[in-house]
């Protein structure tokens, strides 16, 4: 581990322990004073991150108001996560729906403004790097409410990616930056944001731990039928830089079809719509496509697969945590820890895919760079500490 990242890990881990105990002490002294947190979410990966945070806030008696922006609105990309993960129902749904990055962000900003004015939260909490993240961050800043960013500090250093813009803006507007790893914390330090940064770990580890327990108890319920038919690769393709480029999308689908193993393509609605518009077949050659899977079924399918092929950020990380080799259809990643020992391999040219997916599984166990599954508890403690400090200063 580079020296800066190692120093940050030591200092911020110690700080996180102190903050956790101080916030617990504050709650006891002040009769369990409650803070109000407004979570802004709108896309599948954000619902997964929301689940452990919602649970931790509820367990500590805090008031949690959830705003669903409506960025993802199909049942399999939205409601099923609230049902399966036991997330509290959203109090507000902004209903922004589909649209360009500018249209979605503007819709969120416009519709979130009166919500923040009504709720007056102690914290606006945004997650990850979607348009919902950007809209929530801008709305909080414009209303003068404290902003916390969960999963802060990720950098792919690819300015072509809308997600890179979203996460960077959210970090620089944020008052509390909850970093998932020492690498992320080091990125923030290099941008002069260390004073607002706390290393809490990755809430996706919290969520995945729950999912693995649930799947292990009822494997027959969650394992998809295709996962019972022999070895396969599990694939997802949904990034705009792939789906919005007709040539790259065609080349990517051709490369998947030529893979030496069966490919089960879990097709995002954006991919389905673009392929239909361009006259491209999703099920061809080695590929058979299916609808998106509920979270527990997706984890079961990933764990049973021979490997993952994706352009997603979150699946790279989940693959590492599950000990499944991943091949990423990009030339950069915001999760560089996944590249250790060849667990994740970047394949910017789809023509290189066939060779990458047949590489042997790395020996031994994968690294565990994202914490111990208690990130949500630490994040809530940090929010409570910040809320307490602000109250004491009044």
NUFIBA-201041 format. One line per field, with one value per residue: residue in one letter; residue number from 1; x, y negated, z negated of N, C-alpha, C in turn. Coordinates in steps of 0.2 Angstrom, whole numbers, plus 5000, padded with zeros to 4 digits. Layout:
BEGIN
type = (a  ...);
seq = (NUM  ...);
n_east = (X  ...);
n_north = (Y  ...);
n_up = (Z  ...);
ca_east = (X  ...);
ca_north = (Y  ...);
ca_up = (Z  ...);
c_east = (X  ...);
c_north = (Y  ...);
c_up = (Z  ...);
//
This chain:
BEGIN
type = (x  x  x  x  x  x  x  x  x  x  x  x  x  x  x  x  x  x  x  x  x  x  x  x  x  x  x  x  x  x  x  x  x  x  x  x  x  x  x  x  x  x  x  x  x  x  x  x  x  x  x  x  x  x  x  x  x  x  x  x  x  x  x  x  x  x  x  x  x  x  x  x  x  x  x  x  x  x  x  x  x  x  x  x  x  x  x  x  x  x  x  x  x  x  x  x  x  x  x  x  x  x  x  x  x  x  x  x  x  x  x  x  x  x  x  x  x  x  x  x  x  x  x  x  x  x  x  x  x  x  x  x  x  x  x  x  x  x  x  x  x  x  x  x  x  x  x  x  x  x  x  x  x  x  x  x  x  x  x  x  x  x  x  x  x  x  x  x  x  x  x  x  x  x  x  x  x  x  x  x  x  x  x  x  x  x  x  x  x  x  x  x  x  x  x  x  x  x  x  x  x  x  x  x  x  x  x  x  x  x  x  x  x  x  x  x  x  x  x  x  x  x  x  x  x  x  x  x  x  x  x  x  x  x  x  x  x  x  x  x  x  x  x  x  x  x  x  x  x  x  x  x  x  x  x  x  x  x  x  x  x  x  x  x  x  x  x  x  x  x  x  x  x  x  x  x  x  x  x  x  x  x  x  x  x  x  x  x  x  x  x  x  x  x  x  x  x  x  x  x  x  x  x  x  x  x  x  x  x  x  x  x  x  x  x  x  x  x  x  x  x  x  x  x  x  x  x  x  x  x  x  x  x  x  x  x  x  x  x  x  x  x  x  x  x  x  x  x  x  x  x  x  x  x  x  x  x  x  x  x  x  x  x  x  x  x  x  x  x  x  x  x  x  x  x  x  x  x  x  x  x  x  x  x  x  x  x  x  x  x  x  x  x  x);
seq = (1  2  3  4  5  6  7  8  9  10  11  12  13  14  15  16  17  18  19  20  21  22  23  24  25  26  27  28  29  30  31  32  33  34  35  36  37  38  39  40  41  42  43  44  45  46  47  48  49  50  51  52  53  54  55  56  57  58  59  60  61  62  63  64  65  66  67  68  69  70  71  72  73  74  75  76  77  78  79  80  81  82  83  84  85  86  87  88  89  90  91  92  93  94  95  96  97  98  99  100  101  102  103  104  105  106  107  108  109  110  111  112  113  114  115  116  117  118  119  120  121  122  123  124  125  126  127  128  129  130  131  132  133  134  135  136  137  138  139  140  141  142  143  144  145  146  147  148  149  150  151  152  153  154  155  156  157  158  159  160  161  162  163  164  165  166  167  168  169  170  171  172  173  174  175  176  177  178  179  180  181  182  183  184  185  186  187  188  189  190  191  192  193  194  195  196  197  198  199  200  201  202  203  204  205  206  207  208  209  210  211  212  213  214  215  216  217  218  219  220  221  222  223  224  225  226  227  228  229  230  231  232  233  234  235  236  237  238  239  240  241  242  243  244  245  246  247  248  249  250  251  252  253  254  255  256  257  258  259  260  261  262  263  264  265  266  267  268  269  270  271  272  273  274  275  276  277  278  279  280  281  282  283  284  285  286  287  288  289  290  291  292  293  294  295  296  297  298  299  300  301  302  303  304  305  306  307  308  309  310  311  312  313  314  315  316  317  318  319  320  321  322  323  324  325  326  327  328  329  330  331  332  333  334  335  336  337  338  339  340  341  342  343  344  345  346  347  348  349  350  351  352  353  354  355  356  357  358  359  360  361  362  363  364  365  366  367  368  369  370  371  372  373  374  375  376  377  378  379  380  381  382  383  384  385  386  387  388  389  390  391  392  393  394);
n_east = (5004  5003  5013  5005  4992  4993  4996  4984  4975  4978  4977  4963  4956  4958  4952  4939  4935  4936  4926  4915  4913  4912  4900  4891  4892  4887  4874  4869  4871  4863  4850  4847  4846  4839  4843  4839  4839  4840  4839  4844  4841  4840  4844  4848  4861  4861  4851  4854  4865  4858  4851  4858  4861  4849  4844  4854  4851  4838  4840  4846  4837  4836  4828  4824  4822  4817  4820  4815  4821  4816  4824  4828  4814  4808  4801  4810  4822  4820  4808  4808  4820  4817  4808  4814  4825  4821  4819  4814  4799  4800  4797  4795  4793  4801  4799  4806  4810  4815  4828  4840  4856  4857  4843  4838  4845  4842  4828  4828  4834  4825  4813  4817  4820  4808  4806  4817  4816  4804  4806  4818  4832  4844  4855  4858  4860  4869  4872  4885  4887  4878  4866  4856  4864  4871  4861  4855  4866  4868  4856  4855  4866  4862  4851  4857  4859  4868  4879  4882  4892  4891  4902  4912  4926  4930  4939  4940  4948  4945  4938  4928  4918  4901  4899  4911  4911  4900  4903  4914  4910  4900  4909  4916  4907  4902  4900  4904  4913  4912  4922  4926  4937  4955  4962  4952  4951  4964  4964  4955  4962  4973  4966  4964  4954  4955  4951  4938  4935  4932  4936  4926  4923  4915  4899  4893  4899  4893  4879  4881  4886  4874  4866  4873  4871  4857  4855  4863  4854  4843  4846  4840  4829  4834  4844  4845  4837  4845  4857  4859  4862  4875  4893  4895  4897  4893  4885  4884  4879  4879  4883  4883  4893  4895  4883  4877  4885  4885  4894  4903  4894  4889  4901  4904  4894  4896  4908  4905  4896  4905  4912  4920  4913  4897  4886  4877  4868  4862  4851  4850  4837  4841  4850  4842  4833  4842  4848  4837  4833  4844  4844  4850  4854  4852  4853  4863  4874  4885  4878  4864  4851  4843  4830  4833  4839  4833  4841  4846  4845  4854  4866  4867  4868  4880  4890  4889  4894  4907  4914  4914  4908  4908  4903  4900  4903  4900  4898  4911  4917  4909  4911  4925  4923  4916  4925  4926  4932  4934  4930  4932  4924  4931  4944  4948  4946  4936  4938  4952  4957  4952  4960  4970  4981  4976  4962  4952  4952  4955  4948  4949  4947  4935  4938  4948  4942  4938  4950  4953  4943  4945  4956  4965  4958  4963  4975  4972  4964  4954  4959  4954  4949  4939  4934  4925  4911  4904  4902  4890  4886  4897  4896  4883  4887  4896  4888  4879  4888  4893  4881  4878  4889  4886  4874  4878  4886  4877);
n_north = (5006  4989  4975  4963  4968  4978  4970  4962  4972  4977  4965  4961  4972  4973  4961  4964  4973  4966  4956  4964  4968  4956  4950  4960  4957  4944  4946  4953  4943  4933  4938  4947  4939  4935  4935  4929  4936  4935  4945  4946  4955  4965  4975  4992  4997  4988  4991  5003  4998  4990  4998  5005  4993  4987  4997  4995  4982  4983  4992  4984  4975  4963  4951  4955  4949  4954  4950  4954  4952  4957  4960  4973  4983  4995  5010  5021  5014  5006  5006  5019  5020  5012  5020  5033  5030  5024  5011  4995  4987  4975  4958  4947  4947  4941  4944  4942  4950  4956  4949  4936  4933  4920  4917  4926  4922  4908  4910  4917  4907  4896  4902  4907  4896  4890  4901  4902  4890  4892  4903  4899  4906  4912  4917  4919  4934  4941  4954  4963  4960  4956  4947  4944  4942  4930  4921  4921  4916  4903  4897  4898  4890  4877  4875  4873  4883  4896  4907  4924  4936  4952  4965  4958  4950  4959  4961  4962  4955  4952  4941  4941  4948  4947  4950  4948  4934  4932  4938  4930  4917  4919  4922  4910  4901  4907  4908  4918  4932  4948  4960  4975  4983  4984  4979  4971  4961  4956  4950  4940  4932  4928  4919  4909  4911  4917  4914  4915  4928  4945  4961  4974  4987  4998  4998  5007  5019  5022  5024  5035  5045  5047  5052  5064  5072  5073  5080  5091  5098  5101  5107  5113  5105  5093  5095  5093  5101  5103  5104  5116  5124  5128  5122  5104  5087  5072  5058  5040  5025  5008  4995  4978  4974  4985  4990  4979  4978  4983  4991  4996  5003  5013  5020  5024  5033  5042  5048  5053  5063  5072  5078  5091  5098  5101  5086  5077  5064  5051  5040  5023  5011  4999  5005  5014  5006  4998  5008  5013  5002  5000  5012  5023  5040  5047  5059  5070  5082  5086  5080  5078  5068  5060  5053  5040  5045  5048  5042  5052  5064  5060  5059  5073  5078  5072  5077  5091  5091  5093  5082  5064  5052  5036  5018  5011  5002  5006  5020  5025  5023  5031  5044  5046  5046  5058  5067  5070  5070  5056  5047  5032  5021  5009  4995  4989  4989  4985  4992  4997  5006  5018  5023  5030  5044  5049  5051  5043  5038  5026  5023  5014  5015  5023  5034  5041  5049  5063  5070  5065  5069  5083  5084  5091  5093  5082  5088  5093  5083  5068  5051  5040  5025  5016  5015  5021  5024  5016  5003  4995  4992  4985  4974  4968  4965  4955  4945  4942  4937  4926  4919  4917  4909  4897  4893  4890  4879  4869);
n_up = (5000  5004  4996  4992  4993  4983  4971  4971  4968  4955  4947  4950  4947  4933  4929  4933  4924  4912  4915  4916  4902  4896  4901  4897  4883  4883  4887  4876  4865  4869  4869  4880  4891  4907  4924  4940  4956  4973  4986  5003  5016  5032  5041  5045  5039  5028  5020  5015  5007  4998  4990  4979  4972  4969  4960  4950  4946  4942  4931  4922  4918  4926  4936  4952  4968  4984  5001  5016  5032  5044  5055  5059  5062  5066  5060  5057  5056  5045  5035  5031  5024  5012  5007  5005  4998  4986  4985  4978  4984  4997  4993  5002  5019  5033  5047  5059  5070  5086  5097  5103  5096  5092  5092  5082  5070  5069  5067  5055  5046  5047  5041  5029  5021  5014  5006  4997  4991  4984  4976  4969  4966  4954  4961  4978  4987  4999  5012  5020  5037  5047  5058  5048  5037  5040  5042  5029  5022  5027  5024  5010  5007  5012  5004  4992  4983  4973  4981  4984  4992  4997  5001  5005  5014  5024  5040  5057  5065  5078  5087  5097  5092  5086  5073  5066  5066  5058  5046  5042  5041  5031  5020  5018  5015  5003  4985  4976  4980  4984  4985  4994  4994  4991  5003  5009  4999  5000  5012  5010  5001  5009  5016  5007  4998  4985  4972  4972  4973  4969  4966  4968  4973  4984  4988  4996  4993  4981  4986  4995  4986  4979  4990  4994  4983  4983  4995  4994  4985  4992  5005  5016  5019  5023  5033  5051  5064  5076  5070  5066  5076  5080  5083  5084  5090  5082  5087  5089  5097  5098  5097  5103  5112  5119  5123  5130  5141  5156  5164  5155  5146  5155  5158  5145  5142  5152  5147  5135  5140  5146  5136  5127  5118  5112  5111  5100  5101  5092  5095  5095  5095  5103  5112  5119  5125  5134  5141  5148  5155  5164  5171  5166  5161  5145  5139  5146  5154  5141  5132  5121  5116  5102  5091  5079  5063  5046  5031  5022  5030  5040  5034  5030  5043  5048  5039  5042  5055  5068  5071  5071  5083  5087  5088  5077  5062  5048  5049  5052  5039  5031  5037  5033  5019  5018  5023  5037  5053  5063  5078  5085  5096  5100  5100  5089  5071  5056  5045  5041  5032  5035  5045  5040  5041  5052  5051  5056  5073  5085  5100  5113  5127  5135  5143  5137  5127  5127  5124  5112  5103  5101  5093  5079  5063  5050  5038  5021  5008  5012  5009  4996  4996  4992  4980  4965  4965  4957  4960  4962  4949  4944  4952  4949  4936  4938  4944  4934  4925  4932  4932  4919  4915  4923  4917  4904  4907  4909);
ca_east = (5000  5007  5013  5000  4986  4994  4995  4977  4971  4980  4974  4956  4953  4958  4947  4932  4934  4934  4920  4909  4912  4910  4893  4887  4892  4883  4867  4867  4870  4857  4844  4846  4844  4838  4844  4835  4844  4836  4843  4842  4843  4836  4846  4849  4866  4860  4846  4858  4869  4854  4848  4862  4861  4842  4844  4858  4848  4832  4842  4849  4832  4836  4823  4826  4817  4820  4818  4817  4821  4813  4829  4826  4807  4805  4800  4816  4827  4818  4803  4810  4825  4814  4804  4818  4830  4817  4821  4808  4796  4801  4792  4794  4795  4801  4796  4810  4810  4821  4830  4847  4859  4854  4836  4837  4848  4837  4821  4829  4835  4819  4808  4820  4820  4803  4806  4822  4813  4799  4809  4824  4835  4851  4860  4856  4865  4869  4876  4888  4889  4873  4862  4853  4869  4873  4855  4854  4871  4867  4850  4857  4871  4858  4847  4862  4859  4874  4879  4886  4893  4893  4906  4916  4933  4931  4941  4943  4952  4942  4934  4923  4912  4897  4899  4916  4909  4895  4906  4919  4906  4897  4914  4919  4901  4901  4903  4906  4915  4912  4926  4925  4944  4961  4963  4947  4953  4970  4961  4952  4968  4976  4962  4963  4948  4956  4948  4931  4935  4932  4936  4921  4922  4911  4892  4891  4901  4887  4874  4883  4886  4867  4864  4876  4868  4851  4856  4865  4849  4838  4849  4836  4825  4837  4848  4841  4837  4851  4863  4859  4863  4882  4897  4893  4899  4887  4887  4880  4882  4874  4886  4881  4899  4895  4876  4876  4890  4882  4899  4906  4889  4889  4907  4904  4889  4899  4913  4901  4893  4911  4915  4921  4909  4890  4886  4871  4868  4857  4850  4847  4832  4844  4853  4837  4831  4847  4849  4831  4833  4849  4843  4855  4852  4856  4854  4866  4881  4886  4874  4857  4849  4837  4828  4837  4838  4832  4847  4848  4846  4860  4872  4868  4871  4887  4894  4889  4897  4914  4917  4909  4910  4904  4906  4898  4908  4898  4899  4918  4918  4905  4915  4930  4921  4913  4930  4924  4936  4930  4933  4929  4925  4933  4951  4950  4941  4936  4939  4958  4959  4950  4964  4975  4982  4972  4955  4949  4956  4952  4948  4946  4945  4931  4941  4952  4937  4938  4956  4953  4938  4947  4961  4963  4956  4969  4976  4971  4958  4955  4960  4947  4951  4933  4931  4923  4904  4901  4902  4884  4886  4902  4893  4878  4890  4899  4883  4877  4893  4892  4874  4879  4894  4883  4869  4882  4889  4872);
ca_north = (5000  4983  4972  4959  4972  4981  4965  4961  4978  4977  4959  4961  4978  4971  4956  4967  4977  4961  4953  4968  4968  4949  4949  4964  4954  4938  4948  4954  4937  4928  4941  4950  4934  4938  4931  4930  4937  4935  4949  4945  4961  4966  4980  4999  4998  4984  4994  5008  4995  4987  5003  5005  4986  4986  5001  4992  4976  4985  4995  4979  4970  4957  4949  4956  4948  4956  4947  4958  4947  4960  4961  4980  4984  5002  5014  5025  5010  5001  5008  5026  5019  5010  5026  5039  5028  5022  5003  4991  4984  4968  4953  4943  4949  4936  4946  4939  4954  4956  4942  4935  4931  4913  4917  4929  4918  4902  4912  4918  4901  4893  4905  4908  4890  4889  4906  4900  4884  4894  4907  4896  4911  4910  4919  4922  4939  4943  4960  4965  4955  4955  4940  4942  4939  4924  4917  4920  4912  4896  4895  4897  4884  4871  4873  4872  4889  4900  4912  4929  4940  4959  4968  4952  4951  4963  4958  4966  4951  4952  4935  4943  4952  4943  4952  4944  4927  4932  4939  4925  4911  4920  4922  4904  4898  4910  4906  4924  4936  4954  4964  4983  4986  4979  4976  4966  4956  4953  4946  4934  4929  4925  4913  4904  4912  4922  4911  4917  4935  4950  4968  4979  4993  4998  5001  5013  5025  5023  5027  5041  5050  5049  5056  5070  5076  5075  5084  5098  5101  5103  5107  5115  5100  5087  5096  5093  5107  5103  5105  5124  5128  5129  5116  5099  5081  5068  5051  5034  5019  5003  4988  4974  4974  4991  4991  4974  4978  4989  4995  5000  5008  5019  5024  5027  5039  5047  5051  5058  5069  5076  5080  5098  5101  5098  5080  5075  5057  5048  5034  5017  5008  4995  5009  5017  5001  4996  5014  5013  4996  5001  5018  5028  5045  5048  5067  5073  5085  5089  5076  5078  5062  5061  5047  5039  5050  5046  5042  5059  5068  5058  5061  5080  5080  5070  5082  5097  5091  5094  5076  5058  5048  5030  5011  5008  5001  5010  5027  5026  5024  5037  5049  5047  5049  5065  5071  5072  5066  5051  5044  5025  5018  5001  4994  4987  4991  4981  4997  5000  5011  5024  5026  5034  5051  5051  5053  5039  5036  5021  5025  5008  5017  5029  5040  5045  5052  5070  5072  5063  5073  5090  5084  5095  5090  5081  5093  5090  5078  5061  5046  5037  5018  5012  5015  5027  5025  5011  4996  4991  4990  4980  4968  4965  4962  4949  4940  4940  4933  4919  4915  4914  4903  4891  4891  4887  4873  4864);
ca_up = (5000  5005  4990  4991  4991  4977  4966  4970  4965  4948  4944  4951  4943  4926  4929  4934  4917  4907  4916  4914  4895  4894  4903  4892  4877  4884  4887  4869  4861  4872  4869  4886  4896  4914  4930  4946  4962  4979  4991  5010  5020  5038  5045  5042  5034  5023  5016  5011  5002  4994  4986  4972  4969  4967  4955  4945  4943  4938  4925  4917  4916  4929  4941  4959  4973  4990  5007  5022  5038  5050  5060  5060  5060  5067  5054  5056  5054  5040  5030  5028  5019  5006  5004  5003  4993  4980  4984  4977  4990  4998  4991  5007  5025  5038  5053  5064  5076  5091  5100  5103  5089  5090  5090  5075  5065  5068  5064  5048  5043  5046  5037  5023  5018  5009  5001  4992  4987  4980  4971  4965  4962  4952  4966  4984  4988  5006  5012  5026  5043  5052  5058  5042  5033  5042  5041  5022  5019  5029  5020  5003  5007  5014  4998  4986  4978  4973  4986  4984  4998  4995  5006  5008  5016  5030  5046  5062  5069  5085  5087  5101  5089  5082  5066  5063  5065  5053  5039  5040  5039  5024  5015  5017  5011  4997  4978  4974  4985  4981  4990  4993  4994  4991  5009  5010  4994  5002  5018  5007  4998  5014  5018  5002  4994  4980  4966  4972  4975  4964  4968  4964  4976  4990  4986  5001  4990  4976  4990  4998  4981  4978  4996  4994  4977  4985  5001  4991  4981  4997  5012  5022  5020  5026  5039  5057  5068  5080  5066  5065  5083  5082  5082  5088  5088  5081  5091  5089  5101  5097  5097  5109  5116  5123  5126  5134  5147  5160  5166  5149  5144  5159  5157  5138  5142  5156  5143  5130  5144  5148  5130  5127  5113  5112  5108  5097  5101  5088  5099  5092  5100  5108  5117  5123  5130  5139  5146  5153  5160  5169  5174  5164  5157  5138  5139  5152  5152  5134  5127  5119  5112  5098  5088  5073  5057  5040  5028  5019  5036  5044  5030  5031  5050  5048  5035  5045  5061  5069  5071  5073  5088  5085  5088  5071  5056  5042  5050  5051  5032  5029  5039  5029  5013  5019  5026  5044  5058  5067  5084  5086  5103  5099  5100  5082  5066  5050  5040  5043  5028  5038  5050  5037  5042  5058  5050  5061  5079  5089  5107  5117  5134  5135  5147  5132  5122  5127  5121  5105  5099  5100  5089  5073  5056  5046  5032  5014  5007  5014  5004  4993  4995  4991  4973  4961  4965  4952  4963  4961  4942  4943  4956  4945  4930  4940  4945  4927  4922  4935  4930  4912  4915  4925  4912  4898  4909  4910);
c_east = (5004  5007  5008  4994  4987  4993  4988  4973  4972  4976  4966  4953  4953  4953  4940  4930  4932  4928  4914  4908  4909  4902  4888  4886  4887  4876  4864  4866  4865  4851  4842  4843  4844  4839  4840  4839  4839  4841  4840  4845  4838  4838  4848  4854  4865  4855  4850  4862  4864  4852  4852  4861  4854  4841  4848  4854  4842  4834  4844  4844  4832  4830  4826  4821  4820  4816  4820  4816  4817  4817  4828  4819  4804  4806  4807  4822  4826  4814  4806  4816  4822  4811  4809  4823  4827  4819  4814  4806  4798  4795  4790  4796  4795  4799  4800  4810  4816  4822  4838  4850  4857  4847  4834  4839  4844  4831  4822  4830  4829  4814  4810  4820  4815  4803  4811  4819  4807  4802  4814  4828  4842  4856  4856  4862  4864  4874  4879  4889  4884  4870  4859  4858  4870  4867  4854  4860  4870  4861  4852  4862  4867  4853  4851  4861  4866  4873  4884  4886  4895  4896  4910  4923  4935  4934  4943  4948  4951  4937  4928  4917  4908  4898  4905  4915  4904  4898  4911  4915  4903  4903  4916  4913  4900  4904  4906  4907  4916  4916  4926  4932  4949  4963  4959  4949  4959  4968  4959  4957  4972  4972  4960  4957  4949  4952  4941  4930  4936  4932  4931  4921  4917  4904  4890  4894  4896  4881  4875  4883  4879  4865  4867  4873  4861  4851  4858  4859  4844  4841  4845  4831  4828  4841  4844  4842  4843  4857  4864  4861  4871  4886  4895  4897  4893  4890  4882  4883  4877  4876  4884  4887  4899  4888  4875  4880  4888  4888  4902  4901  4889  4895  4907  4899  4892  4904  4910  4899  4899  4914  4915  4916  4902  4890  4879  4871  4861  4856  4846  4842  4836  4847  4848  4834  4835  4848  4843  4831  4838  4849  4848  4852  4856  4857  4856  4873  4880  4881  4867  4855  4843  4836  4833  4835  4837  4839  4850  4850  4853  4866  4873  4871  4878  4892  4894  4893  4904  4918  4912  4912  4905  4907  4903  4904  4906  4899  4907  4920  4915  4909  4921  4928  4919  4919  4929  4928  4931  4934  4929  4930  4926  4941  4953  4945  4942  4938  4946  4960  4957  4955  4970  4975  4978  4965  4950  4954  4952  4953  4945  4944  4941  4934  4946  4948  4938  4944  4956  4948  4940  4953  4960  4961  4962  4970  4974  4965  4959  4956  4954  4949  4945  4930  4928  4915  4901  4901  4896  4884  4891  4899  4888  4881  4893  4894  4880  4882  4893  4886  4875  4883  4890  4878  4873  4885  4884  4871);
c_north = (4994  4979  4968  4963  4975  4976  4963  4966  4978  4971  4959  4966  4976  4966  4959  4970  4971  4957  4957  4968  4961  4948  4954  4960  4948  4940  4950  4948  4933  4932  4944  4945  4936  4933  4933  4931  4938  4939  4948  4951  4961  4971  4986  4999  4993  4987  4999  5004  4992  4992  5004  4998  4985  4991  4998  4986  4978  4988  4990  4974  4964  4957  4950  4954  4950  4953  4952  4953  4950  4961  4968  4981  4991  5006  5018  5021  5005  5005  5015  5025  5017  5016  5031  5037  5025  5014  5000  4988  4977  4963  4948  4947  4944  4937  4943  4943  4954  4949  4942  4933  4925  4913  4920  4924  4911  4904  4913  4912  4897  4896  4907  4902  4889  4895  4904  4894  4887  4898  4904  4901  4908  4912  4921  4927  4941  4949  4961  4959  4955  4948  4939  4940  4932  4919  4916  4916  4905  4894  4893  4890  4877  4870  4872  4877  4893  4906  4917  4934  4947  4962  4962  4954  4956  4959  4963  4962  4951  4947  4936  4946  4947  4944  4949  4937  4927  4933  4933  4919  4913  4920  4915  4899  4901  4907  4912  4929  4943  4959  4971  4986  4981  4976  4970  4960  4952  4948  4939  4929  4925  4919  4908  4905  4916  4920  4913  4924  4940  4957  4972  4986  4993  5002  5007  5020  5027  5027  5034  5047  5052  5054  5063  5075  5078  5080  5091  5102  5104  5103  5108  5110  5094  5089  5097  5099  5108  5105  5113  5128  5129  5122  5111  5092  5076  5061  5046  5028  5014  4996  4984  4974  4980  4991  4985  4973  4984  4994  4999  5005  5014  5023  5027  5034  5044  5051  5055  5064  5074  5079  5088  5102  5098  5091  5079  5068  5054  5041  5028  5014  5003  4999  5012  5012  4999  5002  5014  5008  4997  5008  5023  5033  5046  5055  5069  5076  5088  5085  5078  5072  5064  5054  5046  5044  5046  5046  5049  5064  5066  5060  5069  5082  5078  5075  5089  5097  5092  5088  5070  5054  5041  5023  5007  5007  5006  5017  5029  5027  5030  5043  5051  5049  5056  5070  5074  5068  5062  5048  5037  5022  5011  5001  4991  4989  4986  4985  5000  5006  5018  5027  5030  5041  5054  5053  5049  5037  5031  5023  5019  5010  5023  5035  5044  5049  5059  5073  5070  5067  5080  5090  5088  5091  5088  5086  5089  5086  5071  5056  5043  5030  5014  5012  5021  5028  5021  5004  4992  4988  4985  4973  4964  4962  4955  4943  4938  4935  4926  4915  4913  4908  4897  4889  4888  4880  4867  4860);
c_up = (5000  4998  4988  4989  4984  4971  4965  4967  4958  4945  4944  4947  4936  4925  4929  4927  4912  4908  4914  4907  4893  4895  4899  4886  4877  4883  4880  4865  4863  4873  4876  4891  4903  4919  4936  4952  4968  4984  4998  5014  5027  5042  5042  5037  5028  5018  5012  5005  4996  4988  4979  4968  4966  4960  4949  4942  4939  4931  4919  4916  4920  4934  4948  4964  4980  4996  5013  5028  5043  5056  5063  5058  5062  5061  5052  5054  5048  5034  5027  5023  5012  5003  5001  4998  4987  4979  4983  4983  4991  4996  4997  5014  5031  5045  5059  5071  5080  5093  5100  5096  5087  5088  5083  5070  5064  5065  5056  5044  5042  5041  5030  5018  5013  5004  4996  4988  4982  4974  4966  4962  4959  4957  4972  4986  4995  5007  5019  5031  5048  5053  5052  5037  5034  5040  5033  5019  5021  5025  5013  5002  5008  5008  4992  4981  4979  4977  4984  4990  4996  5001  5009  5010  5021  5036  5051  5066  5076  5085  5093  5098  5085  5075  5063  5062  5058  5046  5037  5038  5032  5018  5013  5014  5004  4991  4975  4979  4983  4986  4988  4992  4993  4997  5010  5005  4997  5008  5015  5004  5003  5017  5013  4998  4988  4974  4966  4973  4969  4967  4964  4967  4981  4988  4990  4997  4984  4980  4992  4992  4979  4984  4995  4988  4980  4991  4998  4987  4986  5004  5017  5024  5024  5033  5046  5060  5072  5077  5065  5071  5085  5081  5086  5086  5087  5083  5090  5093  5101  5097  5103  5114  5121  5127  5131  5140  5151  5162  5160  5146  5148  5158  5150  5138  5146  5152  5138  5134  5145  5142  5130  5122  5114  5108  5106  5097  5098  5091  5096  5097  5105  5114  5122  5128  5135  5144  5151  5158  5165  5173  5173  5160  5150  5138  5146  5150  5145  5129  5127  5115  5108  5095  5082  5067  5051  5036  5026  5025  5040  5040  5030  5038  5051  5045  5038  5052  5062  5069  5073  5079  5088  5087  5082  5066  5050  5043  5050  5044  5029  5031  5035  5022  5013  5021  5033  5048  5062  5073  5085  5093  5103  5099  5093  5077  5059  5044  5041  5038  5031  5043  5047  5039  5048  5057  5054  5067  5083  5096  5111  5124  5133  5138  5142  5127  5122  5123  5114  5100  5098  5096  5082  5067  5052  5040  5025  5014  5009  5008  5002  4991  4993  4985  4971  4961  4960  4954  4961  4954  4941  4947  4952  4939  4932  4942  4939  4924  4925  4933  4923  4911  4918  4920  4906  4900  4909  4903);
//
